[in-house]
């Protein structure tokens, strides 16, 4: 199976995950910990790979990321400019 990419990236939310994380002064490890507290196993390495576009983000992870970052899930994927 061939993985399709957009401009060489496996996701479209990585840059906005990084922007939201940094604006909250959260480390990748801190973001991973917030998500883990909500019962989902996401590591610092996974966050790093999401932000660099190396890792695909399944649809069920978008709300988890959005909730942990206090942003609109649609903002993460670029469908709205409203962050919250």
Order of alpha helices (4+ residues) and beta strands (2+ residues): alpha-alpha-alpha-alpha-alpha
